[in-house]
Every structure is written in structure tokens, then in C-alpha cells.
Amino acid sequence: MRNLIVCFFLVFSGSAVAQQAHPISAEQSQQVTAAIDAFLYGASINDAQAHAKFWAPELTYTSSNGTRFGKPELMQGMSESNALAADEVTAWYTAEDLELKSFGSAIIVNFTLVSTQVADQSRETFLNSGVLVQRKDGWQAVNWHATRSAPTQP
């Protein structure tokens, strides 16, 4: 019985260790941050190629309005769009408070997405979380969740 308990402990303690976050290298941090920044710039100018590159084929996306869909549905909304010139952009998207956690070959990202209106500089914020994996063409999101930020208390 004692051997069974020791075996049980060893099996389950090993899996607990494997699930802990690992330090992210400076190179990984730079690559993931650059991928997010490039995507947000592309989203700001309505660039379908930026979306195609950032979202993985097996993406599951949960939007801030409570709908869930994959890359085909997301890209369908981009099929008729043309990229804008920088002076035609109505809102710029940026990331604040970026947090990265490495779990083996996957990186968990958490950040505040900021949409800044060009006309009046008003800001709207969303809490974004995603799981990115490294592919031959860079980091791609396989899972994403966007939540409208709660109003700040006065």
C-alpha cells in the first residue's frame, strides 16, 4: 500500500511541476511582443493579412459580446475589406500592461487592449487573454478571449 501511495505521489507531483510557468527568454518576449504590436497595427489599418498571420487555423475566439467562433468566421468579416492608409485610421489599437507566461511551447498573454479614437483621443479598453504558439512564420494565437473592461469607479 505504501508503494502505491509513493507511486501516486510521484506521478501527480511530476504533472504539477510540468504545469508551472517557466521563465521567458528575452528573445521570446521580444518576438511575442512584436507579434502583438504588428497585429494591433494591422488591426488598426484593417489589414486582412495581419489577421491571417496572427490567428492560427485552429483558433477559438471568444469576443467581448459573448460570441465564440474560429478563424474562418473571423476572416470572413475581413474578406471585403481593404487596408487603410495611416491618415484614414479612425481608431488605433495598442497594448498596455502586457504580461507573458511561458508553459512549454505555449505563451499565455494578458494585456489591456486600448482603442484610441483619432477624432477626440477618447479611449475604450478591453481585457485580452490569449494562448500563442510558435510556428514557422512566427507566433500565432490558438485561443483568444476579449472582455470589455469594467467602468472605473470615481
N, C-alpha and C positions, 0 to 999 in steps of 0.2 A: 504494500500500500504506500509505503514511504517513497519507493522508487517511482510510483505512478504520480505522486504529488510533485516530486522533484522534476520529472519529465514534463508535467503540465506547466509548472512554473517556468521552465526553460523555454518551452515553445511559445508561451504567451508573453514572456518578458522580451524575447527577441523581436516579436512583432511590434511591441510598444516602442522599442528603440528605433525600429525602422520608420516609424511614423513621425518622428520628431523632425522639426525643421533643421536644415543644415545651413551653415554659413554660405552666403552667396559671394562668389568671386567678384572682384571689381569689374572684370570683363563681362560677366553675365549681367551684372547690374546695369552697366552701360548699354549693353545690347538690348535688354528688355525696356529700359527707359527710352532708348532711341526708337524702338519699335512702337511704343505707345505714343511718343511725341509725333512720329511720322504719320501714324494712323489718325491722330486727332487733327493734325494739319490737313490731311486728306479729307477727313470728315467735314472740316470747316469749309473746304472749297468744293465739296460734293463730288469727290473723285472716286468713281466706282473701283478703279484699280487699287486704291488704298484699302478699300473694304475687302476686295478679293484676296489681297495679300495677307491681311491681318486675321481674317476669320478662317479657321480650319474647316475642312469639308464636313467634319462630324460635329460642328458647333451646336450647342444648345444655348439659346439666348433667352433670358427672361427680362422683359422690358419693364420700364417703370410704370407702365399702365396695366401690368399684370398678365400680359400675354407671353406665351412661350413658343418659340419657333426655331428653325435651323437656318443654315447658311442659304439654301435655295430661296426661302421666303424673304430673307433679308436682302439678298442680291436682286430679287425680283423688283423690289422697290427702287433699285438703282438703275434698272435696265434702260429707262428713258432719260436718264439724267446726263448732263454734260458738266464737266469740271468748270468752275468759275475762276475768273481772274481774281487776284487778291483784292483788287479795288471793288469787286462786286459782292464780296462776302458780307452777309448781314449779321453773322454771329461767329465768333472764334471760340473753339473748344480747346481747353487746356487742362492739365492735371495738376492738382495740388495735394500735398500730404501723401505722396506716393510711398507705399510700404510693400516690400518684396519679401517673400518667404520661399525658400527652396525645399522641395520634398523630392529628392532624387532628380528625375528628369523633368519634373514639373515645377513651375514657379507660380505661386499664388500672388496675385496683385490686388491691392486695395488702394483706392485713391478717391479724392473728390474731383469729379468732373465739373468744370466750370464752363458755362456758356455765357459769354460776354457779348451783349448786343452792341454792334458798331455804332448805331444811331445815338444811343444815350448812355452807353457804358454800363447799363444795368446787368446784373449777374443773376443767373439761376444755377443752383448746384444740385448734383446728383451723387449719391454714393455708389461707386462702381467696384465690383469684385470680379476677378476672373482667374481662370487657370490657363496658363500658357505652356506650350511645349515647343522645344526647339526642333525645327525641320530644316531641310537643306536650304530653303530660301529665307530662313530666319525664324523668329518666334511667332507662333500663331495661337490664337485663343480657341480653346476647345469648349470652354464653358464661360458664360458671362451673365452677370446679374446687375441691373441698374435700378436704383431706388431713388425716387425724388427725396431730397433732404428735407427733414422736418423744419418748420419755420423756427427761426431763432427766437428765444424768449427775450423780451425787453428788459 
